[in-house]
Amino acid sequence: MDTSVTEIAPDVYRLSTYVSDADIVFNQFLVDADEPLIFHTGPRALFPLVSAAVARVVPVERLR
C-alpha cells in the first residue's frame, strides 16, 4: 500500500490510500495552516502510512 499526496487547493492536500484487499480508497485531508490539521477518514491501521505522507508536507508534530 502507498499513500499519495495531492494538493487540491492552496495549502489543502488529499492523502489517498488504496487498500487492494477491500478494493477501496481511503482519503484524508490535510490543511497546512498556522495550526495544521488532518481530517482522517479511515481505519487506525492506516495511520503509519498517512503520517508518513503528512510528513512530506509538514512535520507531524505540528498537527493540532
C-alpha positions as CSV (number, residue, x, y, z in Angstrom):
1,M,0.0,0.0,0.0
2,D,1.1,3.5,-0.6
3,T,-0.4,6.9,0.2
4,S,-0.4,9.6,-2.5
5,V,-0.5,13.3,-1.7
6,T,-2.3,15.8,-4.0
7,E,-2.7,19.5,-3.4
8,I,-6.3,20.1,-4.2
9,A,-6.4,23.8,-3.2
10,P,-3.8,26.2,-1.8
11,D,-2.4,24.5,1.3
12,V,-5.1,21.8,1.3
13,Y,-4.0,18.3,0.5
14,R,-5.8,15.0,-0.2
15,L,-3.9,11.9,1.0
16,S,-5.3,8.8,-0.7
17,T,-4.5,5.2,0.3
18,Y,-5.8,2.3,-1.9
19,V,-6.4,-0.9,0.0
20,S,-6.5,-3.7,-2.5
21,D,-7.8,-6.3,-0.1
22,A,-11.0,-4.3,0.3
23,D,-10.9,-2.6,-3.2
24,I,-11.4,0.8,-1.6
25,V,-9.6,4.1,-1.4
26,F,-9.5,5.9,1.9
27,N,-9.0,9.7,1.8
28,Q,-7.6,12.0,4.5
29,F,-7.4,15.8,4.2
30,L,-4.6,17.9,5.5
31,V,-4.9,21.7,5.9
32,D,-1.5,23.4,6.2
33,A,-2.1,26.5,8.2
34,D,-0.8,28.2,11.4
35,E,-2.2,25.2,13.3
36,P,-2.2,22.4,10.7
37,L,-4.9,19.7,11.0
38,I,-5.7,16.4,9.4
39,F,-9.2,15.0,8.9
40,H,-8.6,11.3,9.0
41,T,-11.3,9.1,7.4
42,G,-10.1,5.6,7.6
43,P,-9.1,2.8,9.8
44,R,-6.5,3.3,12.5
45,A,-4.2,0.7,10.9
46,L,-3.6,3.2,8.0
47,F,-2.1,5.8,10.3
48,P,1.5,4.8,9.8
49,L,1.1,5.3,6.0
50,V,-0.9,8.5,6.5
51,S,1.6,10.0,9.0
52,A,4.5,9.3,6.6
53,A,2.6,11.1,3.8
54,V,1.8,14.0,6.1
55,A,5.5,14.3,6.9
56,R,6.1,15.0,3.2
57,V,4.1,18.3,3.6
58,V,4.5,19.3,7.3
59,P,6.2,17.9,10.4
60,V,3.7,15.5,12.1
61,E,4.4,17.2,15.4
62,R,2.8,20.4,14.1
63,L,-0.6,18.8,13.8
64,R,-3.3,20.0,16.2
